[in-house]
Amino acid sequence: MSQFDHIKEIAKYGLENDREQLLSALNELVEHSKKTKKVNFAIQLQSIVKESIRQQSANNLTKVGSDSYHQRIDDRDIQELILEKVTSDYTLENIVADDSVMQELEHFVEEHNKIDLLQRFNLPVSNKLLLHGPSGCGKTLASYVIAGELKKMMVVVNLGAIVSSKLGETSKNLSKIFKKASLENCIIFLDEFDSLGKIRDYSQDHGEMKRVVNTILQLFDYLPQSSIVIAATNQKEMLDTALTRRFDSIIGFSLPNREQIKSLVELTLNKSGFTFSNKAAASKIMTQSKGLSYYSIQKTLMTAIKRSLFKQNDKSTKSITKIDTTIWKELVASEKKSLQV
């Protein structure tokens, strides 16, 4: 069944108000999207389904003044501050990175999987993680992996809504988000963290940034150990040093080397039904891809797959489809030129 067939089913059951069949059709589209390598779309759709089920449960009659009642009020209050709520299926097997990065991620996950053991000996649990490095090198993917490994909901913060021109409003918005994380033991993901945690004597700071950084420091200090904050930035040097020191773990991501590019390509093509028309040429392109990010390399490869598929002009379904390496080579060269690599 194609993606369009799934969408038609969803439309049909939605218009018929058949919730059970609608959820079934949505779950089938999630699985179809995973199989066709549209993993981010699958995760977002899956999160929408799970959040809808949770909201349906919460919408049952609740007593005014009860915890459930106030939770629903709080959810409405911070709705605009959240970009999305993610429930991820990603694991450590879904990410390619330096050995040191993989080890740090494994240690972080292990601490939370064994939190009871650490607490029994009154040992602190690392729950504040800073990810830094060039754009497209796996920082956001790493947050999905942690959420998936720990089976925790991840709240992706809408920084555009968090940061306010009104005096003191940014700090209040941050407090609301951290309160939610404390109540639900979820993960807060703050991308482009440098827009919040700039150095307090930064030249464009007019006092508000100092208050915001001080607020974050206080919120970090009182964050329950079962809740997690993951911050990501491309400009670690812009962060206030006092704030940087508050993170339990700081992981630096870098551009992929030749072996990591090969691993990324293998992971992308695994069980996809696609293979290269010329393996020797593909190997050379992997070497030529050095200097590009994981994201850029995967983007060019996926585009090459689609264009190779269109080029065949064959309506019959084949179990193995060849990727035209000439197309991929041209796309890699174009990407490097546009990024001035």
Secondary structure, DSSP 4 states (H G I P E B T S, - for coil): --HHHHHHHHHHHHHTT-HHHHHHHHHHHHHHHHHTT-HHHHHHHHHHHHHHHHHHHHTS---TTSHHHHHHHHHHHHGGGEEEEE-----GGG----HHHHHHHHHHHHHHHTHHHHHHTT-----EEEEESSTTSSHHHHHHHHHHHHT--EEEE-HHHHS-SSTTHHHHHHHHHHHHHHHHT-EEEESSGGGTSB-TT-TT--SHHHHHHHHHHHHHHT--TTSEEEEEES-GGGB-HHHHHH-SEEEE-----HHHHHHHHHHHHTTSSEEES-HHHHHHHHHHTTTS-HHHHHHHHHHHHHHHHHHH---S--SSEEE-HHHHHHHHHHHHHHTT-
